[in-house]
């Protein structure tokens, strides 16, 4: 998180710094990004930068998680749209990531994030779903999920479902980026994964034995 001194800045100066950072993280992957370029574009000193952020990681993840906030809100909207069907809501949310981000800069920023795959990056994407379980807001979101559709008996089982689907969704984005899949190929692959999850990988006749 940024330091309080960052939030004390005038809005225009805050936006200028964030825009400069976004430009740099869009231009190159994280490990190649330069604080020197960011402060030069933002017209601030390097010393000022460290008054606002601990380091490059601090700024980077603030930007990434800010972008993902919109997806968290959209997830609730999609649950309502699909009458609590978790799988259908997730498919449309993944479609949003793959197709709806039409701005090339946004796509490149997220692509660079995926190329810089670490546990923290994966956790940021996964937080679209599972941070609700650590917050009061999950109670609101949980009410939107039709749990009668799910083979669960406790909230901790719902947590595991979120962990599973978030891992599949993240892997799908990585696969698209690494293999150069088209948006259509990526969403079809994700739909197949969700279908297998929804219906199970064992033949129903085998399960009954």
Backbone bond lengths (Angstrom), bond angles and torsions (degrees), N, CA, C in turn:
res aa  C-N    CA-C-N  psi(-1)  N-CA   C-N-CA  omega(-1)  CA-C   N-CA-C  phi
1 X - - - 1.465 - - 1.523 110.30 -
2 X 1.340 116.78 145.33 1.466 119.42 175.09 1.518 110.80 -63.18
3 X 1.317 115.37 158.44 1.459 120.16 175.37 1.527 109.06 -76.73
4 X 1.319 115.87 162.65 1.465 120.06 -178.21 1.523 111.53 -60.22
5 X 1.337 116.96 -29.60 1.462 120.14 179.62 1.529 111.64 -60.46
6 X 1.336 116.60 -30.26 1.472 119.93 177.17 1.525 110.20 -66.14
7 X 1.326 116.13 -45.47 1.466 120.30 -178.59 1.529 111.88 -70.61
8 X 1.336 116.66 -19.18 1.466 120.17 177.49 1.528 112.59 -79.88
9 X 1.333 116.68 -12.62 1.462 120.78 -179.86 1.531 110.98 -67.47
10 X 1.326 117.24 152.96 1.474 119.52 171.91 1.536 109.17 -59.04
11 X 1.301 117.19 147.35 1.465 121.71 -175.69 1.529 112.43 -54.85
12 X 1.337 116.00 -41.10 1.461 119.74 -178.72 1.536 111.72 -61.16
13 X 1.332 116.35 -40.18 1.460 120.46 -179.04 1.525 110.92 -71.43
14 X 1.336 116.50 -37.32 1.471 120.20 176.16 1.525 110.33 -61.94
15 X 1.324 115.70 -47.02 1.458 120.45 -178.61 1.525 111.62 -64.35
16 X 1.317 115.59 -35.05 1.464 120.06 179.23 1.528 111.16 -64.54
17 X 1.317 116.30 -41.56 1.456 121.03 179.31 1.532 110.90 -68.30
18 X 1.327 116.70 -42.96 1.458 120.27 179.90 1.525 111.50 -65.96
19 X 1.323 116.28 -38.53 1.459 119.96 178.31 1.528 110.55 -65.21
20 X 1.315 116.41 -41.28 1.470 120.66 178.21 1.530 110.44 -62.33
21 X 1.326 116.27 -41.16 1.466 120.61 179.19 1.520 110.56 -66.69
22 X 1.321 116.58 -43.35 1.463 120.13 179.96 1.526 111.16 -61.80
23 X 1.316 116.39 -40.13 1.466 120.93 177.53 1.526 110.63 -59.93
24 X 1.317 116.39 -43.51 1.461 120.83 -177.98 1.530 111.33 -69.86
25 X 1.342 117.53 -42.95 1.461 120.67 -178.84 1.531 111.64 -73.67
26 X 1.332 116.85 -19.15 1.456 121.32 174.07 1.525 110.31 -81.64
27 X 1.319 115.78 -35.92 1.470 121.48 -177.87 1.525 111.93 -65.50
28 X 1.327 116.30 -41.40 1.468 121.36 -176.77 1.521 110.02 -141.66
29 X 1.352 117.33 159.77 1.469 120.29 173.40 1.524 110.70 -60.95
30 X 1.317 116.17 161.70 1.459 122.23 -174.05 1.525 113.63 -51.12
31 X 1.333 117.00 -47.54 1.467 119.88 -173.50 1.528 112.57 -67.02
32 X 1.348 117.19 -15.76 1.460 120.40 177.75 1.531 112.04 -98.61
33 X 1.324 116.91 -12.80 1.465 121.04 -176.95 1.529 110.62 -65.77
34 X 1.316 114.97 145.93 1.464 120.94 -174.57 1.526 111.75 -119.34
35 X 1.333 115.25 127.60 1.464 119.24 174.52 1.521 110.00 -61.87
36 X 1.338 116.64 -34.28 1.460 121.40 179.62 1.527 110.56 -58.85
37 X 1.327 117.05 -42.19 1.467 120.57 178.57 1.522 111.43 -67.29
38 X 1.325 115.63 -39.15 1.472 119.83 -179.16 1.520 110.94 -63.85
39 X 1.337 117.42 -49.11 1.468 119.51 -176.86 1.529 111.12 -68.98
40 X 1.338 116.48 -31.30 1.467 119.62 177.99 1.520 110.31 -66.35
41 X 1.334 117.09 -46.41 1.465 121.63 179.69 1.523 111.47 -65.82
42 X 1.336 115.89 -37.42 1.468 120.48 -178.74 1.522 112.43 -81.12
43 X 1.329 116.33 -8.11 1.476 122.10 179.67 1.525 111.96 60.14
44 X 1.349 115.35 46.05 1.462 121.02 174.62 1.530 108.01 -129.58
45 X 1.311 115.86 165.79 1.465 119.13 178.41 1.531 110.06 -84.05
46 X 1.327 115.88 160.37 1.466 120.11 177.51 1.526 110.27 -63.39
47 X 1.319 116.38 -35.61 1.458 120.47 177.95 1.522 111.58 -62.48
48 X 1.333 115.88 -39.34 1.469 119.95 178.23 1.523 110.97 -63.61
49 X 1.336 115.78 -38.53 1.465 120.11 179.51 1.531 110.58 -54.77
50 X 1.333 116.23 -45.29 1.463 120.30 -177.48 1.528 112.60 -75.49
51 X 1.321 117.20 -8.94 1.465 120.12 171.37 1.527 110.20 -79.03
52 X 1.348 115.63 -22.53 1.461 120.60 -176.42 1.532 113.43 -100.89
53 X 1.348 116.59 -33.64 1.465 121.84 -177.16 1.526 110.31 -136.11
54 X 1.319 115.84 149.43 1.466 120.35 178.65 1.524 111.10 -65.84
55 X 1.331 115.67 -42.86 1.461 121.03 -176.99 1.524 109.11 -166.50
56 X 1.314 116.27 -172.69 1.461 121.99 -179.23 1.527 111.16 -63.54
57 X 1.334 116.76 -39.10 1.469 120.82 178.85 1.524 111.09 -58.72
58 X 1.312 115.63 -43.65 1.463 122.08 -177.65 1.523 110.47 -58.19
59 X 1.322 116.39 -46.33 1.466 121.29 179.61 1.520 110.65 -68.06
60 X 1.319 116.36 -44.47 1.465 121.75 -177.00 1.525 111.78 -58.85
61 X 1.327 116.76 -48.79 1.455 119.42 -176.61 1.525 112.31 -74.40
62 X 1.312 116.98 -24.87 1.465 119.23 173.22 1.532 109.12 -64.70
63 X 1.335 116.46 -44.24 1.462 120.91 178.32 1.525 111.44 -64.28
64 X 1.334 116.34 -47.20 1.456 120.66 -177.76 1.522 111.46 -61.10
65 X 1.314 116.36 -47.72 1.462 119.76 -176.79 1.528 111.57 -70.36
66 X 1.330 116.88 -28.44 1.460 120.25 175.58 1.529 109.95 -65.69
67 X 1.325 116.72 -39.66 1.460 120.93 179.01 1.528 111.04 -67.20
68 X 1.318 116.81 -33.43 1.459 120.54 -176.89 1.530 113.02 -79.82
69 X 1.338 116.52 -12.10 1.464 120.06 178.72 1.524 110.53 -59.93
70 X 1.329 116.39 -38.50 1.458 120.95 -178.63 1.527 110.45 -61.38
71 X 1.340 115.74 -38.58 1.461 119.92 180.00 1.531 110.70 -66.38
72 X 1.341 116.99 -36.26 1.463 120.23 178.54 1.533 110.61 -62.15
73 X 1.327 115.99 -43.70 1.462 120.48 178.34 1.514 110.69 -65.20
74 X 1.331 116.03 -42.53 1.458 121.63 -178.64 1.528 111.08 -63.69
75 X 1.324 117.22 -33.69 1.455 121.98 179.12 1.532 110.42 -57.50
76 X 1.327 117.29 -43.48 1.467 121.30 178.65 1.521 111.00 -63.08
77 X 1.330 115.77 -41.89 1.468 121.16 179.01 1.530 109.97 -61.12
78 X 1.335 116.16 -42.15 1.466 120.47 -178.18 1.522 111.86 -69.63
79 X 1.327 117.59 -34.70 1.466 120.02 176.56 1.529 110.39 -62.23
80 X 1.318 116.24 -40.40 1.462 120.29 177.12 1.533 110.35 -65.87
81 X 1.328 115.60 -44.41 1.467 120.72 -179.11 1.524 111.52 -59.18
82 X 1.333 116.63 -40.66 1.467 121.35 -176.83 1.523 112.74 -97.00
83 X 1.321 115.44 19.95 1.464 122.40 174.37 1.534 112.92 51.75
84 X 1.333 114.32 44.08 1.457 120.33 173.98 1.505 115.49 83.18
85 X 1.336 117.43 5.08 1.471 120.60 178.85 1.521 108.62 -78.07
86 X 1.338 115.99 103.91 1.463 121.91 -174.78 1.524 112.29 -60.33
87 X 1.336 117.51 -44.25 1.460 121.56 -177.23 1.527 111.59 -63.88
88 X 1.321 116.76 -46.41 1.473 119.80 -179.60 1.528 111.17 -64.70
89 X 1.330 116.27 -37.31 1.471 120.00 177.51 1.522 110.84 -64.98
90 X 1.323 116.97 -40.02 1.465 121.62 -179.94 1.523 111.45 -67.50
91 X 1.321 116.64 -39.04 1.469 120.11 178.75 1.520 109.95 -62.45
92 X 1.330 116.78 -43.53 1.463 118.63 -179.81 1.525 111.53 -70.17
93 X 1.340 117.24 -33.85 1.460 119.88 176.98 1.531 110.38 -65.34
94 X 1.335 116.37 -41.73 1.467 119.62 177.72 1.528 110.43 -64.78
95 X 1.310 116.00 -37.68 1.458 120.83 176.49 1.525 110.50 -61.32
96 X 1.339 115.63 -36.50 1.462 121.47 177.18 1.526 110.10 -59.99
97 X 1.335 116.71 -45.66 1.461 120.71 178.70 1.526 111.61 -63.80
98 X 1.324 115.91 -41.32 1.467 120.02 -173.44 1.523 113.43 -80.11
99 X 1.328 117.39 -32.71 1.462 120.23 -172.85 1.531 115.29 -116.65
100 X 1.338 115.57 -39.41 1.460 118.51 -169.96 1.521 113.78 -75.71
101 X 1.327 118.01 -20.25 1.463 120.03 178.26 1.527 108.98 -79.93
102 X 1.310 115.37 77.27 1.466 120.68 -173.58 1.521 112.77 -77.66
103 X 1.326 116.90 -20.72 1.462 120.21 179.55 1.529 109.48 -68.11
104 X 1.320 116.53 121.83 1.459 120.65 -175.31 1.528 112.50 -62.50
105 X 1.337 117.05 -34.95 1.461 119.48 178.67 1.521 111.15 -65.42
106 X 1.351 115.88 -40.62 1.459 119.85 178.16 1.533 110.07 -62.85
107 X 1.325 115.60 -44.36 1.466 119.60 179.93 1.521 110.85 -61.36
108 X 1.345 116.29 -41.86 1.457 119.20 -177.68 1.522 111.01 -68.89
109 X 1.329 116.81 -37.40 1.470 120.42 177.98 1.527 109.65 -60.41
110 X 1.342 116.69 -47.50 1.457 120.51 -179.11 1.527 111.15 -68.19
111 X 1.336 116.09 -35.51 1.469 119.49 177.16 1.531 110.12 -61.76
112 X 1.325 116.01 -44.80 1.462 119.90 178.33 1.524 111.27 -64.07
113 X 1.328 116.39 -34.28 1.468 119.70 176.88 1.520 110.15 -63.97
114 X 1.330 115.87 -41.61 1.463 120.28 -178.65 1.521 111.68 -70.98
115 X 1.323 116.53 -31.74 1.460 119.89 176.86 1.532 110.81 -69.96
116 X 1.329 115.99 -26.08 1.467 121.84 177.90 1.531 107.71 -96.86
117 X 1.334 115.94 59.81 1.454 120.24 -173.33 1.529 111.49 -76.91
118 X 1.300 115.20 115.50 1.458 122.03 174.16 1.524 106.99 -133.77
119 X 1.315 116.13 170.64 1.469 119.55 177.85 1.529 109.91 -58.69
120 X 1.338 116.62 -36.71 1.467 118.97 -177.78 1.519 111.63 -69.43
121 X 1.352 117.31 -37.72 1.462 120.44 176.51 1.525 109.31 -63.78
122 X 1.333 116.02 -46.69 1.466 119.95 179.89 1.525 110.48 -61.58
123 X 1.321 116.87 -38.98 1.466 120.85 179.00 1.520 111.60 -64.56
124 X 1.334 116.28 -35.07 1.466 120.20 178.64 1.520 110.69 -63.39
125 X 1.339 116.11 -44.75 1.457 119.72 178.31 1.524 110.73 -68.13
126 X 1.325 116.42 -42.01 1.459 120.23 -178.98 1.521 111.35 -63.82
127 X 1.327 117.22 -26.91 1.466 120.75 -177.26 1.523 112.44 -65.86
128 X 1.347 116.60 -13.35 1.464 119.34 174.14 1.515 109.56 -55.14
129 X 1.345 115.23 -33.61 1.453 120.38 -179.23 1.517 112.67 -107.49
130 X 1.346 117.64 -57.02 1.459 117.76 -164.19 1.519 115.84 -79.85
131 X 1.331 120.02 -12.68 1.467 117.37 176.19 1.519 111.28 -70.25
132 X 1.328 116.97 -20.11 1.453 118.54 176.10 1.530 110.40 -58.84
133 X 1.339 115.99 -28.83 1.449 119.78 -176.91 1.513 112.09 -75.47
134 X 1.331 116.83 -9.95 1.455 120.77 -179.95 1.531 111.00 -107.21
135 X 1.310 116.47 3.50 1.448 120.11 -174.10 1.522 110.76 -128.61
136 X 1.317 113.89 160.06 1.458 120.16 176.96 1.524 110.60 -61.13
137 X 1.325 115.76 -30.41 1.463 120.26 -176.90 1.528 112.27 -62.70
138 X 1.353 117.09 -23.28 1.459 118.77 -179.99 1.529 111.33 -59.82
139 X 1.321 116.61 -30.89 1.463 119.48 179.26 1.520 110.59 -61.10
140 X 1.342 115.83 -37.27 1.463 120.03 178.25 1.523 110.50 -70.60
141 X 1.339 115.62 -45.13 1.461 120.60 -178.48 1.524 110.45 -67.61
142 X 1.332 116.42 -39.92 1.458 120.56 -179.93 1.517 112.52 -57.81
143 X 1.312 116.40 -33.53 1.465 120.76 179.01 1.522 112.02 -68.35
144 X 1.337 115.73 -21.62 1.466 119.55 -179.88 1.525 112.01 -81.37
145 X 1.339 116.76 -17.66 1.461 121.09 -178.31 1.521 109.69 -88.11
146 X 1.325 116.52 127.15 1.463 120.82 176.12 1.526 107.72 -79.37
147 X 1.317 116.36 93.05 1.458 120.85 -175.22 1.523 112.74 -72.90
148 X 1.337 117.22 -11.33 1.459 120.05 174.57 1.525 111.18 -68.01
149 X 1.338 116.62 -20.24 1.463 121.19 178.19 1.521 111.89 -79.96
150 X 1.341 116.09 -14.58 1.461 120.89 -173.83 1.519 111.66 -104.51
151 X 1.319 114.99 147.62 1.461 121.20 178.65 1.527 109.42 -89.61
152 X 1.339 115.07 65.86 1.459 120.70 -178.73 1.525 109.67 -132.74
153 X 1.332 114.46 158.87 1.463 119.41 -179.45 1.525 112.46 -131.16
154 X 1.335 116.47 -3.11 1.469 119.71 -179.23 1.527 109.59 -151.39
155 X 1.330 114.68 158.94 1.460 119.69 -178.34 1.525 111.89 -62.57
156 X 1.353 117.07 -33.24 1.466 119.61 -179.58 1.527 110.84 -64.38
157 X 1.341 117.04 -27.90 1.458 120.16 177.22 1.521 110.38 -71.89
158 X 1.334 115.98 -33.65 1.464 119.83 175.84 1.527 109.71 -65.23
159 X 1.326 116.24 -36.51 1.460 120.93 176.71 1.530 110.17 -59.05
160 X 1.320 117.05 -43.31 1.458 120.74 -179.65 1.527 110.83 -66.13
161 X 1.314 116.87 -36.74 1.462 119.78 177.02 1.523 109.88 -62.08
162 X 1.322 116.59 -44.20 1.468 120.50 178.73 1.526 110.88 -61.02
163 X 1.326 116.18 -41.34 1.463 119.52 179.81 1.523 111.60 -64.18
164 X 1.323 116.27 -39.64 1.464 120.98 -179.82 1.522 110.86 -65.93
165 X 1.344 116.03 -50.54 1.467 118.20 -175.70 1.521 111.92 -69.47
166 X 1.342 116.97 -32.46 1.467 118.21 178.91 1.520 110.66 -68.54
167 X 1.356 116.97 -35.58 1.460 120.69 177.33 1.521 110.65 -66.11
168 X 1.336 116.80 -40.43 1.466 120.76 178.80 1.526 110.26 -66.14
169 X 1.329 116.72 -42.91 1.469 120.66 -179.55 1.521 111.13 -63.86
170 X 1.335 116.49 -43.11 1.456 120.33 -179.90 1.525 110.70 -65.55
171 X 1.329 116.57 -42.80 1.465 120.65 178.71 1.520 110.97 -62.24
172 X 1.325 116.57 -35.65 1.464 121.08 178.47 1.529 110.99 -63.54
173 X 1.336 116.51 -40.69 1.467 120.29 177.96 1.525 111.18 -67.80
174 X 1.336 115.89 -39.49 1.468 120.48 177.24 1.526 110.09 -63.24
175 X 1.338 116.19 -45.06 1.464 121.26 -178.91 1.529 110.90 -61.19
176 X 1.330 115.64 -42.26 1.467 119.56 178.92 1.524 110.89 -61.43
177 X 1.330 115.80 -43.38 1.460 120.92 -178.28 1.522 111.80 -69.88
178 X 1.334 116.35 -46.59 1.462 120.83 -175.32 1.525 112.73 -71.51
179 X 1.329 116.61 -38.43 1.468 120.79 -176.15 1.525 113.10 -96.23
180 X 1.329 116.63 -5.58 1.460 119.84 179.98 1.516 113.05 67.62
181 X 1.344 116.55 34.72 1.460 119.82 179.01 1.522 110.51 -67.20
182 X 1.310 116.06 150.04 1.461 119.68 173.47 1.529 108.08 -72.64
183 X 1.337 116.64 164.20 1.464 120.14 177.75 1.523 110.31 -58.11
184 X 1.333 116.07 -40.48 1.460 121.02 -177.88 1.532 111.08 -65.78
185 X 1.333 116.79 -43.22 1.467 120.37 179.10 1.522 111.17 -63.96
186 X 1.322 115.74 -40.07 1.464 120.24 -178.65 1.524 111.52 -66.80
187 X 1.323 117.36 -43.76 1.468 119.45 -177.64 1.524 110.54 -70.59
188 X 1.338 117.87 -33.58 1.465 120.29 176.82 1.524 110.43 -66.05
189 X 1.329 116.82 -39.69 1.462 121.18 176.95 1.524 110.21 -62.72
190 X 1.334 116.96 -41.46 1.460 120.82 -179.85 1.528 110.51 -67.11
191 X 1.331 116.80 -40.74 1.462 120.67 178.34 1.527 110.93 -60.95
192 X 1.343 116.41 -40.38 1.461 120.30 178.49 1.527 110.59 -62.68
193 X 1.342 116.43 -43.79 1.464 120.51 178.47 1.525 110.87 -61.11
194 X 1.338 116.35 -43.12 1.457 120.07 -180.00 1.526 111.84 -67.24
195 X 1.329 116.29 -35.72 1.459 120.16 178.51 1.531 110.75 -65.31
196 X 1.337 116.41 -43.18 1.463 120.55 177.82 1.531 110.91 -63.62
197 X 1.334 115.70 -38.73 1.462 120.08 178.70 1.532 110.20 -66.80
198 X 1.318 115.42 -41.76 1.460 121.14 -176.73 1.529 112.06 -66.78
199 X 1.328 116.16 -41.08 1.464 120.16 -174.24 1.521 113.30 -100.52
200 X 1.347 116.74 -9.63 1.456 120.02 179.81 1.515 111.38 88.05
201 X 1.319 116.31 155.46 1.467 119.83 -178.11 1.522 112.32 -95.73
202 X 1.325 117.12 -8.17 1.462 120.35 177.77 1.526 109.94 -97.47
203 X 1.311 115.24 141.54 1.453 121.10 173.40 1.529 108.65 -60.12
204 X 1.320 117.40 135.29 1.469 120.79 -177.05 1.516 111.83 -59.98
205 X 1.350 117.18 -31.90 1.456 120.19 179.29 1.536 110.93 -68.16
206 X 1.361 115.53 -35.06 1.460 119.85 178.11 1.514 110.02 -68.50
207 X 1.347 116.44 -40.64 1.465 120.72 -178.57 1.526 111.46 -62.56
208 X 1.324 116.67 -30.34 1.465 120.22 -176.03 1.534 112.75 -79.02
209 X 1.360 117.11 -11.16 1.464 119.75 -178.46 1.530 111.39 -77.22
